[in-house]
Amino acid sequence: MPRSLLTVDEIMAILPATGPHVASLTEGLSDRELLAQPDPGEWSANELLAHLRAAQDLLGANITRIVREDRPAWKRLSPREQQRKAGYNDWVSRAAFEAFATGRSDLLAVLEPVSADDWERVAVVTVSPNRSLEQTAQFFGDWLAGHEREHLDQMARAIDRVLARRGRRWRRELPGVV
């Protein structure tokens, strides 16, 4: 059974908290630790940040278009495709975090004054050659915020495993809002 969308209040609680959560999780870690894969084939903290940034850039742009334009239309792209195309994995951790934080600040400046009705505005999104869907700003906000909750927890586990291999025990808990 599909879950219900996050409410606008839940979305707007999660989005401002993500940057501080990433900062808390990564505080005091070296670039080497941030770039280390927890296990072969798993994403490093740096790759997870790159993925969060790609999702923010892509999904945040979708939300922005919906609340600013009348029924915009586009072909769906995935955050992973955005991540690859934009080369986000090549950014070293601190510069990547600064770019993420700037992007989040810009997105929140758009979203904070948005009315409840504007979250229900729609875009026509082509998801396959012969299939289009009407998707709301809230749909994309839910996707972004829910996605961040999942990957922040993954980042915490990845950092724990990297540090454990180095003989360090350091688990930072995420505050309850995420």
N, CA, C and O of each residue as an XYZ file, in Angstrom:
712
protein
N       0.847     -1.184      0.000
C       0.000      0.000      0.000
C       0.889      1.243      0.000
O       1.766      1.372      0.855
N       0.675      2.160     -0.949
C       1.505      3.356     -0.994
C       1.255      4.240      0.226
O       0.138      4.319      0.737
N       2.299      4.888      0.672
C       2.148      5.776      1.821
C       1.549      7.102      1.356
O       1.614      7.443      0.175
N       0.973      7.836      2.286
C       0.433      9.145      1.921
C       1.580     10.150      1.839
O       2.635      9.967      2.446
N       1.346     11.201      1.082
C       2.365     12.240      0.945
C       2.618     12.908      2.284
O       1.725     13.025      3.122
N       3.861     13.344      2.464
C       4.163     14.182      3.610
C       3.341     15.457      3.502
O       3.068     15.934      2.400
N       2.950     16.004      4.635
C       2.244     17.278      4.610
C       3.239     18.391      4.283
O       4.452     18.206      4.380
N       2.713     19.529      3.900
C       3.573     20.679      3.628
C       4.354     21.041      4.888
O       5.536     21.376      4.807
N       3.707     20.978      6.051
C       4.415     21.282      7.306
C       5.563     20.302      7.547
O       6.636     20.705      7.996
N       5.346     19.017      7.250
C       6.423     18.034      7.412
C       7.558     18.311      6.434
O       8.731     18.256      6.805
N       7.210     18.607      5.192
C       8.221     18.930      4.191
C       9.032     20.127      4.648
O      10.261     20.120      4.572
N       8.342     21.155      5.122
C       9.013     22.389      5.513
C       9.723     22.278      6.865
O      10.437     23.201      7.256
N       9.546     21.188      7.573
C      10.354     20.910      8.764
C      11.625     20.159      8.371
O      12.690     20.397      8.940
N      11.514     19.266      7.412
C      12.647     18.440      6.992
C      13.660     19.241      6.173
O      14.861     19.175      6.437
N      13.186     19.993      5.188
C      14.113     20.659      4.265
C      15.096     21.611      4.957
O      16.282     21.571      4.630
N      14.667     22.460      5.892
C      15.651     23.337      6.542
C      16.601     22.585      7.474
O      17.686     23.076      7.783
N      16.196     21.400      7.919
C      17.009     20.643      8.873
C      18.114     19.821      8.204
O      19.075     19.436      8.869
N      17.996     19.549      6.911
C      18.943     18.649      6.249
C      20.373     19.173      6.298
O      21.282     18.425      6.657
N      20.593     20.420      5.952
C      21.953     20.983      5.968
C      22.607     20.868      7.333
O      23.734     20.381      7.424
N      21.940     21.299      8.403
C      22.532     21.132      9.732
C      22.791     19.667     10.100
O      23.766     19.366     10.788
N      21.923     18.756      9.648
C      22.147     17.334      9.927
C      23.412     16.840      9.231
O      24.226     16.140      9.833
N      23.573     17.209      7.953
C      24.784     16.802      7.225
C      26.008     17.398      7.908
O      27.013     16.709      8.084
N      25.936     18.659      8.290
C      27.072     19.307      8.963
C      27.416     18.584     10.260
O      28.591     18.370     10.557
N      26.407     18.211     11.028
C      26.642     17.504     12.285
C      27.252     16.123     12.053
O      28.181     15.718     12.752
N      26.721     15.413     11.068
C      27.237     14.070     10.774
C      28.695     14.088     10.313
O      29.458     13.173     10.625
N      29.076     15.119      9.578
C      30.394     15.137      8.945
C      31.420     15.976      9.698
O      32.592     16.008      9.321
N      30.992     16.647     10.748
C      31.902     17.508     11.508
C      33.115     16.724     12.016
O      32.977     15.655     12.610
N      34.286     17.271     11.773
C      35.523     16.671     12.272
C      36.059     15.527     11.436
O      37.103     14.967     11.772
N      35.380     15.159     10.356
C      35.857     14.072      9.515
C      36.800     14.617      8.448
O      36.620     15.728      7.949
N      37.788     13.831      8.114
C      38.727     14.220      7.063
C      38.109     13.930      5.695
O      37.154     13.161      5.582
N      38.671     14.558      4.661
C      38.212     14.249      3.301
C      38.380     12.759      3.020
O      37.543     12.147      2.355
N      39.454     12.186      3.524
C      39.692     10.750      3.313
C      38.547      9.920      3.906
O      38.080      8.963      3.287
N      38.104     10.291      5.101
C      37.003      9.555      5.731
C      35.692      9.784      4.978
O      34.884      8.865      4.840
N      35.486     10.988      4.501
C      34.259     11.290      3.776
C      34.214     10.620      2.408
O      33.137     10.328      1.890
N      35.383     10.378      1.825
C      35.460      9.741      0.509
C      35.494      8.213      0.587
O      35.306      7.537     -0.424
N      35.730      7.675      1.771
C      35.853      6.221      1.938
C      34.496      5.536      1.813
O      33.503      5.980      2.390
N      34.474      4.452      1.052
C      33.257      3.645      0.948
C      33.137      2.785      2.204
O      34.127      2.204      2.650
N      31.937      2.696      2.781
C      31.768      1.864      3.975
C      32.031      0.385      3.682
O      32.583     -0.330      4.518
N      31.642     -0.055      2.523
C      31.888     -1.405      2.025
C      32.016     -1.298      0.513
O      31.503     -0.348     -0.078
N      32.686     -2.244     -0.124
C      32.839     -2.158     -1.583
C      31.486     -2.014     -2.284
O      30.538     -2.743     -1.993
N      31.422     -1.066     -3.205
C      30.216     -0.853     -3.972
C      29.175      0.024     -3.301
O      28.163      0.352     -3.920
N      29.394      0.415     -2.049
C      28.445      1.288     -1.354
C      28.915      2.730     -1.441
O      30.111      3.002     -1.545
N      27.967      3.640     -1.396
C      28.285      5.056     -1.511
C      28.988      5.576     -0.264
O      28.628      5.237      0.863
N      29.989      6.398     -0.494
C      30.656      7.117      0.589
C      29.754      8.258      1.059
O      28.750      8.573      0.422
N      30.126      8.868      2.180
C      29.387     10.046      2.652
C      29.428     11.138      1.592
O      28.436     11.838      1.386
N      30.553     11.288      0.924
C      30.683     12.303     -0.122
C      29.740     12.010     -1.299
O      29.109     12.922     -1.833
N      29.650     10.745     -1.695
C      28.743     10.381     -2.792
C      27.279     10.572     -2.383
O      26.445     10.956     -3.203
N      26.979     10.304     -1.119
C      25.617     10.532     -0.632
C      25.288     12.024     -0.649
O      24.177     12.414     -1.009
N      26.244     12.846     -0.264
C      26.030     14.293     -0.326
C      25.835     14.729     -1.782
O      24.975     15.562     -2.069
N      26.620     14.176     -2.688
C      26.458     14.494     -4.112
C      25.051     14.123     -4.578
O      24.430     14.857     -5.347
N      24.561     12.992     -4.112
C      23.220     12.547     -4.490
C      22.146     13.467     -3.890
O      21.177     13.811     -4.566
N      22.318     13.862     -2.633
C      21.374     14.795     -2.023
C      21.360     16.117     -2.780
O      20.307     16.713     -3.007
N      22.543     16.557     -3.163
C      22.640     17.817     -3.914
C      21.958     17.702     -5.280
O      21.237     18.611     -5.689
N      22.178     16.610     -5.972
C      21.546     16.415     -7.277
C      20.028     16.382     -7.138
O      19.313     16.982     -7.941
N      19.543     15.685     -6.125
C      18.091     15.620     -5.904
C      17.539     17.005     -5.588
O      16.488     17.396     -6.096
N      18.256     17.738     -4.747
C      17.807     19.094     -4.419
C      17.758     19.968     -5.670
O      16.776     20.673     -5.904
N      18.809     19.918     -6.461
C      18.849     20.761     -7.651
C      17.732     20.400     -8.626
O      17.075     21.286     -9.173
N      17.519     19.127     -8.841
C      16.515     18.678     -9.797
C      15.095     18.857     -9.254
O      14.262     19.505     -9.887
N      14.826     18.284     -8.090
C      13.474     18.327     -7.547
C      13.113     19.731     -7.073
O      11.965     20.156     -7.201
N      14.094     20.450     -6.526
C      13.849     21.838     -6.131
C      13.493     22.708     -7.324
O      12.621     23.571     -7.228
N      14.166     22.483     -8.455
C      13.837     23.223     -9.678
C      12.431     22.870    -10.149
O      11.706     23.732    -10.647
N      12.045     21.612     -9.994
C      10.688     21.211    -10.363
C       9.653     21.961     -9.523
O       8.685     22.505    -10.054
N       9.867     21.981     -8.215
C       8.929     22.676     -7.323
C       8.867     24.163     -7.688
O       7.788     24.748     -7.777
N      10.028     24.753     -7.894
C      10.095     26.177     -8.220
C       9.322     26.484     -9.499
O       8.568     27.455     -9.551
N       9.505     25.668    -10.520
C       8.768     25.889    -11.775
C       7.264     25.785    -11.546
O       6.497     26.594    -12.067
N       6.844     24.794    -10.771
C       5.408     24.599    -10.551
C       4.799     25.805     -9.844
O       3.725     26.265    -10.233
N       5.461     26.324     -8.814
C       4.857     27.431     -8.065
C       4.986     28.765     -8.798
O       4.284     29.718     -8.461
N       5.870     28.850     -9.796
C       6.057     30.110    -10.524
C       5.394     30.141    -11.905
O       5.136     31.219    -12.441
N       5.119     28.975    -12.482
C       4.580     28.905    -13.842
C       3.201     28.243    -13.818
O       2.859     27.504    -12.895
N       2.431     28.530    -14.853
C       1.118     27.912    -14.998
C       1.245     26.611    -15.791
O       1.515     26.625    -16.992
N       1.047     25.496    -15.105
C       1.099     24.152    -15.709
C       2.347     23.913    -16.575
O       2.227     23.613    -17.763
N       3.531     24.043    -15.986
C       4.742     23.758    -16.777
C       4.761     22.284    -17.173
O       4.075     21.450    -16.583
N       5.556     21.997    -18.175
C       5.677     20.609    -18.651
C       7.143     20.303    -18.901
O       7.901     21.160    -19.355
N       7.536     19.066    -18.599
C       8.899     18.617    -18.847
C       8.957     17.099    -18.853
O       7.999     16.425    -18.473
N      10.061     16.585    -19.278
C      10.332     15.149    -19.236
C      11.048     14.858    -17.921
O      11.997     15.549    -17.551
N      10.580     13.824    -17.220
C      11.171     13.480    -15.925
C      12.624     13.049    -16.089
O      12.974     12.287    -16.992
N      13.451     13.558    -15.193
C      14.841     13.120    -15.048
C      14.987     12.551    -13.656
O      14.211     12.881    -12.759
N      15.973     11.702    -13.472
C      16.201     11.141    -12.143
C      17.341     11.891    -11.459
O      18.237     12.405    -12.128
N      17.310     11.956    -10.121
C      18.431     12.559     -9.401
C      19.770     11.877     -9.715
O      20.801     12.546     -9.768
N      19.764     10.580     -9.919
C      21.027      9.890    -10.249
C      21.567     10.347    -11.593
O      22.777     10.494    -11.763
N      20.667     10.573    -12.554
C      21.092     11.068    -13.859
C      21.667     12.481    -13.717
O      22.690     12.803    -14.322
N      21.006     13.318    -12.918
C      21.492     14.673    -12.650
C      22.871     14.622    -11.980
O      23.771     15.383    -12.335
N      23.019     13.732    -11.025
C      24.281     13.576    -10.302
C      25.415     13.227    -11.255
O      26.506     13.792    -11.177
N      25.144     12.298    -12.148
C      26.162     11.859    -13.111
C      26.472     12.956    -14.117
O      27.637     13.275    -14.355
N      25.428     13.535    -14.708
C      25.621     14.557    -15.736
C      26.351     15.787    -15.208
O      27.184     16.364    -15.907
N      26.045     16.185    -13.988
C      26.632     17.400    -13.420
C      27.998     17.157    -12.788
O      28.670     18.112    -12.399
N      28.423     15.905    -12.679
C      29.734     15.599    -12.113
C      29.845     15.874    -10.619
O      30.929     16.183    -10.125
N      28.740     15.766     -9.901
C      28.757     16.084     -8.473
C      29.664     15.177     -7.655
O      30.179     15.599     -6.619
N      29.871     13.942     -8.096
C      30.752     13.050     -7.337
C      32.194     13.529     -7.333
O      32.985     13.116     -6.485
N      32.542     14.406     -8.283
C      33.909     14.910     -8.366
C      34.188     16.053     -7.397
O      35.343     16.425     -7.195
N      33.149     16.607     -6.803
C      33.333     17.691     -5.839
C      33.805     17.114     -4.514
O      33.259     16.119     -4.037
N      34.809     17.729     -3.925
C      35.295     17.283     -2.616
C      34.335     17.804     -1.548
O      33.689     18.836     -1.731
N      34.254     17.109     -0.478
C      33.218     17.254      0.535
C      32.878     18.672      0.964
O      31.708     19.047      0.899
N      33.823     19.463      1.390
C      33.494     20.791      1.929
C      32.911     21.706      0.848
O      31.932     22.408      1.101
N      33.495     21.709     -0.338
C      32.950     22.524     -1.433
C      31.561     22.017     -1.817
O      30.671     22.811     -2.121
N      31.377     20.704     -1.805
C      30.073     20.121     -2.128
C      29.038     20.541     -1.091
O      27.904     20.876     -1.434
N      29.438     20.521      0.182
C      28.499     20.923      1.233
C      28.126     22.398      1.095
O      26.962     22.762      1.260
N      29.097     23.236      0.798
C      28.809     24.667      0.625
C      27.846     24.883     -0.541
O      26.932     25.702     -0.443
N      28.042     24.156     -1.643
C      27.138     24.271     -2.789
C      25.741     23.777     -2.410
O      24.740     24.378     -2.800
N      25.675     22.680     -1.650
C      24.382     22.165     -1.190
C      23.698     23.208     -0.305
O      22.517     23.501     -0.493
N      24.427     23.764      0.647
C      23.857     24.738      1.585
C      23.348     25.979      0.854
O      22.283     26.499      1.188
N      24.092     26.453     -0.130
C      23.655     27.612     -0.905
C      22.388     27.283     -1.686
O      21.441     28.069     -1.709
N      22.377     26.115     -2.325
C      21.183     25.692     -3.055
C      19.974     25.550     -2.151
O      18.860     25.904     -2.537
N      20.186     25.032     -0.947
C      19.065     24.858     -0.011
C      18.540     26.208      0.447
O      17.329     26.401      0.553
N      19.429     27.130      0.716
C      19.012     28.471      1.108
C      18.179     29.121      0.005
O      17.151     29.739      0.281
N      18.621     28.980     -1.233
C      17.880     29.530     -2.378
C      16.504     28.879     -2.504
O      15.514     29.564     -2.758
N      16.440     27.559     -2.327
C      15.160     26.857     -2.433
C      14.210     27.293     -1.321
O      13.031     27.543     -1.572
N      14.714     27.383     -0.105
C      13.853     27.792      1.008
C      13.343     29.218      0.829
O      12.225     29.531      1.240
N      14.146     30.081      0.223
C      13.697     31.453     -0.049
C      12.496     31.445     -0.991
O      11.631     32.316     -0.899
N      12.437     30.472     -1.891
C      11.280     30.330     -2.787
C      10.100     29.715     -2.031
O       8.966     30.171     -2.176
N      10.361     28.689     -1.229
C       9.279     27.904     -0.626
C       8.632     28.537      0.597
O       7.433     28.362      0.809
N       9.387     29.263      1.402
C       8.823     29.770      2.653
C       7.594     30.643      2.457
O       6.660     30.539      3.252
N       7.542     31.510      1.428
C       6.325     32.312      1.257
C       5.204     31.633      0.456
O       4.148     32.232      0.254
N       5.418     30.404      0.001
C       4.435     29.729     -0.848
C       3.180     29.393     -0.039
O       3.266     28.882      1.077
N       2.018     29.688     -0.618
C       0.747     29.395      0.054
C       0.411     27.912     -0.062
O       0.975     27.198     -0.891
N      -0.506     27.466      0.774
C      -0.948     26.067      0.737
C      -1.522     25.728     -0.637
O      -1.302     24.626     -1.141
N      -2.247     26.649     -1.242
C      -2.818     26.398     -2.572
C      -1.739     26.202     -3.631
O      -1.904     25.395     -4.545
N      -0.643     26.932     -3.512
C       0.428     26.811     -4.502
C       1.109     25.441     -4.458
O       1.636     24.980     -5.470
N       1.099     24.795     -3.305
C       1.665     23.446     -3.206
C       0.838     22.437     -4.014
O       1.327     21.361     -4.358
N      -0.416     22.794     -4.314
C      -1.297     21.912     -5.083
C      -1.251     22.197     -6.579
O      -1.894     21.494     -7.359
N      -0.509     23.205     -6.988
C      -0.365     23.486     -8.418
C       0.308     22.294     -9.089
O       1.028     21.539     -8.436
N       0.078     22.123    -10.384
C       0.571     20.926    -11.076
C       1.477     21.258    -12.251
O       1.442     22.345    -12.829
N       2.278     20.271    -12.566
C       3.069     20.232    -13.798
C       2.652     18.987    -14.549
O       2.165     18.023    -13.958
N       2.847     19.013    -15.850
C       2.615     17.834    -16.680
C       3.989     17.241    -16.956
O       4.820     17.837    -17.642
N       4.205     16.048    -16.402
C       5.520     15.424    -16.452
C       5.444     14.169    -17.318
O       4.667     13.255    -17.042
N       6.260     14.142    -18.364
C       6.335     12.968    -19.225
C       7.256     11.954    -18.558
O       8.426     12.231    -18.295
N       6.700     10.765    -18.289
C       7.467      9.729    -17.594
C       7.882      8.583    -18.511
O       8.755      7.791    -18.157
N       7.275      8.493    -19.661
C       7.668      7.542    -20.699
C       7.163      8.109    -22.024
O       6.391      9.068    -22.026
N       7.581      7.539    -23.136
C       7.203      8.147    -24.419
C       5.713      8.412    -24.605
O       5.342      9.399    -25.240
N       4.867      7.566    -24.072
C       3.429      7.742    -24.293
C       2.654      7.955    -22.998
O       1.449      7.707    -22.944
N       3.337      8.412    -21.963
C       2.658      8.552    -20.675
C       3.089      9.842    -19.983
O       4.278     10.088    -19.780
N       2.105     10.657    -19.629
C       2.350     11.884    -18.879
C       1.492     11.870    -17.628
O       0.396     11.309    -17.617
N       2.001     12.491    -16.578
C       1.287     12.573    -15.307
C       1.192     14.021    -14.875
O       2.071     14.827    -15.182
N       0.129     14.352    -14.164
C       0.050     15.632    -13.494
C       0.599     15.421    -12.090
O       0.099     14.586    -11.337
N       1.641     16.189    -11.744
C       2.260     16.036    -10.432
C       2.359     17.405     -9.769
O       2.695     18.402    -10.407
N       2.060     17.427     -8.484
C       1.982     18.682     -7.746
C       3.337     19.080     -7.164
O       4.273     18.282     -7.101
N       3.404     20.326     -6.747
C       4.585     20.789     -6.018
C       4.754     19.958     -4.749
O       5.878     19.632     -4.368
N       3.647     19.615     -4.093
C       3.723     18.791     -2.887
C       4.294     17.410     -3.199
O       5.055     16.867     -2.399
N       3.940     16.835     -4.344
C       4.507     15.548     -4.745
C       6.033     15.635     -4.781
O       6.718     14.774     -4.229
N       6.565     16.675     -5.430
C       8.015     16.807     -5.524
C       8.638     17.179     -4.182
O       9.757     16.759     -3.887
N       7.929     17.962     -3.361
C       8.415     18.257     -2.013
C       8.493     17.002     -1.164
O       9.451     16.804     -0.417
N       7.477     16.154     -1.285
C       7.461     14.871     -0.578
C       8.620     13.997     -1.041
O       9.310     13.385     -0.225
N       8.831     13.941     -2.357
C       9.916     13.132     -2.909
C      11.254     13.619     -2.349
O      12.072     12.816     -1.902
N      11.474     14.932     -2.376
C      12.742     15.492     -1.903
C      12.939     15.253     -0.408
O      13.990     14.764      0.007
N      11.952     15.591      0.392
C      12.086     15.470      1.845
C      12.188     14.002      2.284
O      13.021     13.661      3.124
N      11.346     13.144      1.718
C      11.411     11.718      2.068
C      12.727     11.095      1.655
O      13.291     10.268      2.371
N      13.205     11.496      0.505
C      14.482     11.030     -0.027
C      15.619     11.434      0.914
O      16.528     10.646      1.174
N      15.560     12.653      1.413
C      16.604     13.128      2.319
C      16.594     12.360      3.624
O      17.655     12.009      4.140
N      15.415     12.091      4.168
C      15.350     11.309      5.418
C      16.056      9.975      5.246
O      16.852      9.563      6.090
N      15.754      9.311      4.147
C      16.342      7.990      3.882
C      17.862      8.069      3.758
O      18.581      7.268      4.356
N      18.344      9.032      2.985
C      19.781      9.097      2.731
C      20.582      9.677      3.902
O      21.767      9.374      4.035
N      19.969     10.493      4.743
C      20.681     10.953      5.933
C      20.952      9.792      6.875
O      22.028      9.701      7.465
N      19.986      8.916      7.014
C      20.195      7.730      7.839
C      21.275      6.841      7.223
O      22.119      6.296      7.934
N      21.242      6.698      5.903
C      22.269      5.920      5.198
C      23.648      6.547      5.398
O      24.630      5.828      5.578
N      23.733      7.879      5.370
C      24.999      8.563      5.569
C      25.541      8.299      6.977
O      26.733      8.045      7.148
N      24.670      8.359      7.971
C      25.101      8.095      9.349
C      25.655      6.675      9.479
O      26.686      6.465     10.118
N      24.974      5.707      8.877
C      25.460      4.320      8.942
C      26.786      4.168      8.195
O      27.678      3.460      8.662
N      26.923      4.827      7.040
C      28.161      4.735      6.258
C      29.334      5.310      7.051
O      30.409      4.712      7.096
N      29.129      6.458      7.669
C      30.197      7.074      8.459
C      30.560      6.175      9.637
O      31.739      5.992      9.937
N      29.567      5.621     10.295
C      29.835      4.700     11.410
C      30.723      3.537     10.968
O      31.678      3.187     11.661
N      30.414      2.944      9.826
C      31.190      1.779      9.370
C      32.603      2.172      8.973
O      33.553      1.445      9.263
N      32.753      3.316      8.311
C      34.097      3.786      7.928
C      34.931      4.026      9.181
O      36.086      3.607      9.252
N      34.352      4.694     10.156
C      35.104      5.001     11.379
C      35.383      3.740     12.193
O      36.446      3.625     12.802
N      34.454      2.804     12.213
C      34.667      1.553     12.939
C      35.852      0.787     12.372
O      36.626      0.189     13.120
N      35.996      0.803     11.039
C      37.147      0.143     10.422
C      38.456      0.792     10.844
O      39.502      0.143     10.847
N      38.402      2.055     11.196
C      39.596      2.788     11.619
C      39.757      2.761     13.143
O      40.611      3.451     13.699
N      38.934      1.961     13.799
C      39.033      1.835     15.243
C      38.390      2.988     16.005
O      38.638      3.154     17.200
N      37.581      3.772     15.339
C      36.899      4.889     15.998
C      35.423      4.553     16.131
O      34.820      4.020     15.200
N      34.858      4.850     17.244
C      33.422      4.639     17.463
C      32.783      6.008     17.572
O      33.059      6.769     18.499
N      31.932      6.305     16.620
C      31.347      7.639     16.609
C      30.038      7.596     15.869
O      30.023      7.604     14.639
N      28.949      7.550     16.581
C      27.623      7.516     15.963
C      26.884      8.763     16.374
O      26.621      8.989     17.555
N      26.562      9.547     15.413
C      25.779     10.758     15.692
C      24.340     10.471     15.341
O      24.033     10.058     14.223
N      23.484     10.684     16.268
C      22.062     10.451     16.042
C      21.438     11.650     15.347
O      21.802     12.796     15.608
N      20.508     11.373     14.471
C      19.790     12.437     13.810
C      18.648     12.896     14.721
O      17.953     12.062     15.302
N      18.447     14.200     14.850
C      17.316     14.684     15.638
C      15.993     14.147     15.085
O      15.914     13.750     13.922
N      14.969     14.137     15.917
C      13.702     13.509     15.589
C      12.972     14.010     14.361
O      12.206     13.248     13.770
N      13.170     15.258     13.943
C      12.393     15.776     12.811
C      12.695     15.039     11.533
O      11.823     14.937     10.671
N      13.892     14.523     11.376
C      14.248     13.792     10.167
C      14.042     12.348     10.450
O      14.274     11.509      9.580
